[in-house]
Amino acid sequence: MKPQQNLETVLNLDRPALLEFWLEIFGRPPPKYLSLAFLQKALSFETQRQQMGDVSKGTLRTLEAISGGKAPSRISSLKPGSHLIREWNGRSYMVEVTESGFRMDGKTYRSLSSIARQITGVRWSGPRFFGLQ
């Protein structure tokens, strides 16, 4: 099958034909255990992209300008001296942002995730735990 095939054709292929088409399109076999639906969607997208082309750089710049550009992460905007407060199991925890990391209860930590683990006893995304994501 050629990459220029109709999108409808892709949706009607059986699994062995989709695997063969994937190899033709991407030049390598697909990862194991991909679902039939995922194979169809990925190959449909790639077929459409090859037929119609990618979004132009100008369009991407316009979309970025409309959206206000890439949003900075909330954690990168934290300034030393800022405080984060989180209540967990009836206790309030206050974390101070420092130049070298984060301070809680007199101890300095390199990441919010390590503080979240200290508080909860399990792995957490620190920024998520403190409501920054």
Secondary structure, DSSP 8 states (H G I E B T S, - for coil): --TTS-HHHHHT--HHHHHHHHHHHHSS---TT--HHHHHHHHHHHHHHHHH----HHHHHHHHHHHTS----TTTT--TT-EEEEEETTEEEEEEEETTEEEETTEEES-HHHHHHHHHSS---HHHHTT--
